[in-house]
Structure formats: C-alpha cells, structure tokens
Amino acid sequence: MPCHFFCAPGCSFAILRIFLGKVPKTKVVLYQEQDGLCPFLEWFSSLSSKAQDKCFLRLERLRDMGHELRRPEADLLRDGIYELRASLRGVHYRILYFFHRDIAAVVSHGIVKERVVPSPEIERAIKRKQSYESAPSRHTYQEV
C-alpha cells in the first residue's frame, strides 16, 4: 500500500519500521584508551566461555535493537550511560555503554556486580564518553 494511506508525506521510515518490524542495525564499537588498550576486551577475556556467550548475545541484541533495547536486557543508568544486563548462575554481568550521536553504541567496559552498578564505574564510563566525543577515531578500538 502507498505510504499516504498511513501517514503524512516524509514519514516512510517510521512506516517501514512498523511494516517490516525491523530497526536499522546499530554499529557497536569498543572504546580504546589512549595507550591502545581496550578495557572491555580485557574484562571479556577473563570470563568463562558461557559468560562470554551470554554477554556476546547482549551485544548482538544491542546491534540489532540500538536505542530500542529495553529491560530486562538493557537499562539507562544515568548521564547517557546504559548497561547491558546478562546473568549466569546468579552472577550478574554488566556491560556499560553509551551512544555517540546516531552513529554508534560505544562499549566502555564490563563489570560483575552484586546489587547496583557502583558509582565509580558509572563515572569511569562518563569520562570515557567525554574522551570519545572529543576524539572518536582515537578512542575506537581497531583489531590489528
């Protein structure tokens, strides 16, 4: 059916999402420190293979859903910092991330938490967000 049956001119993107049930994929990138280290990969490599699988699935969902991802898979913490939520055998894994404009979701780092995400971890992600926004190419991890 033509778009004009459902909406005013210029909103075909919204209709496309409704009809296809798909959200455009979000680019997911990893934050890199100035020295080249990637905090997320350091944390991720320390996890068991089953925990890595759970966390990887959450990253795929972030890629597929972007801003549309909600609880129980993701949640806004504060100041533009979000968490991806994964659990395995009573252990709660959290991946902190932020959005850079409409271009990408940037993964700051991961933690294992007991009750709430500690404020220092959120502050660390906020500082990384500020660094990333000032120099995205310098803080985007590239595999070599």
N, C-alpha and C positions, 0 to 999 in steps of 0.2 A: 504494500500500500504506500502511496506517496506520503511524505512526511507531513504535508499540510493538513492531513486529517487529524493529526495528533498534537501538533504544536505550531507555534509561530515560526516564521522563517528564521533560520540561523540556529536552530537547536537540534539539528540532526545528530550531533554527537550524543546527546542525552538519550534520544530515541534509539540510537544504535546500541547503547549500553543496555537499555531496557529489553530490546528485542533479542539481542544475542546473549544477554546475561553475562557479559564479559566486561571486565575492567581492563584498560590498557596496561600492559606489564610495566612494572616499576623497575628501573635499574637499581640494583643493590650493589654498593661498593663498600670496601673496607677502609677504615681510617688508618692512616700511616703516620707515625711520629716523624719528626724531622730527621732523626737518625736512621730512618728506613724500617724500623721495627713496626710490626702490626700487632697491637695488643689483643685483638680478637683471636688471631691465629695462634698466638702463644697460649691463650686460655683454652681454645678449642682443642688444640693438640694434646692437652693434658687430660681430656675427658675420655671416658670409656667409649668403645665403639657404639654401644647402644645409646649413650647420651649424645654422642655426636650425631647419630641418625635422627634423634628427636629434634635436636637444635637445627640440623640441616633442613628438616621438613618445615620448621617455622620460618626459616629464611626463604624457602621456596614459596610459602604462603604470602610472605611479605612481598616478594617479587610479583606474585600473581594478583594480589589484592591492593597493595600500596596503602593509601590513606583510608581505604575502606575496611582494613583489617581491624577487628574489634575483639573485646573479651569473648571467650576466655583465652584467645591466642595472643592478644596484644593489649596494651593499655597505655594511656598517657600518664607519665609521672608528673612532670612539671617543666615549665620553661622550654617547651618544644622537644623535650626528651621523652622517648617512648621506651617500652620494654616489650620484647617478645617473651612469651611465657611457655616453658616446657617443664614437665615433671617426669621423673622416672624413679619408681620405688621410694617415694617420699622425699626425694631430693628435688629442690626447685631451682632450675636453671633460668637465668635471665640474661637476655641479650639487649643491651642498651643501644639505641639508635636515634637518629634524627633525620628530618627531611631537609634536603638542600633544594630550595625553590621547588619547582615541579619536575626537576631533573632526576633526582635520585634519593634513595634512602641510604644513609651512611651509617654503617655499623661501627659504633665506638669501641665497645668491649663487652665481655661477658663476665658474669659472676654466678656464684652459687649463694642463694640466700636462705635465711631461716624464716623470718617473719616479713619484714618490709625491706625494700631496697634502701640501703644506708645512704644518708645524705651525701657523704664524701664521694660515693660512686656516681651519684647524680651530678654533683659539682664537677667531677672529672669529665663526664660526658658533655657538660655545658662548656667547659674550657676547650674541649676538642671540637665542639661545634663552632665556637668562635674562631679557632685556628683554621678550621676547614673553610669557613666562609671567607676568611681573608686570603686564602691561597689554596683553592680546591685541588689544583694539579699537584702541588707539593705534598698534599695530605691524602692523596688517593693511592692506595696500595696497588702496585703492579707486580704480577708474578714475573720472575726472570727465568 
